[in-house]
Amino acid sequence: QLQFVESGGGLVQPGGSLRLSCAASGFTFSYRAMSWYRQAPGKERELVATIFSTGGRTDYADSVKGRFTISRDNSKNMVYLQMNSLKPEDTAVYYCNVRSSPSYWGKGTLVTVSS
C-alpha cells in the first residue's frame, strides 16, 4: 500500500524558510504526479503544490505561488517543498501524497510560523 513519511517541519519566524521532505513507497513513484497538502487548525485540508511525473511541470495554490517550490527525485522516491518568505497563515500540518485520489495519509509534519 502507499506510504508517505514527511519530515522537516518546525517553528520558524515570519519571513523565514523551511524545506520539507517526503519519502514515498508502495507504488511506482516516477509514474505519479505528487503533491503537498496542508491542514491548518480548524480548516479543511487543502492542496498546496503539485509536480507532475514527466517534464517537471508544477502547479501551486495562489496563496503560495512565488514563495514555495516543489521538486522531486525519482531515483530516491522523494518529494520536497522549499518554503520561503513564510507567513503566520502558512502554519499547518503538511502532508505529501499522490495528486490523483490521495489516500493512506502519513502523519504529516507540523510547520509553525510565529514570532
Summary of the structure (lengths in Angstrom):
residues: 115
radius of gyration: 13.2
end to end distance: 39.6
largest distance: 40.8
contacts: 342
relative contact order: 0.33
helix: 5%
strand: 48%
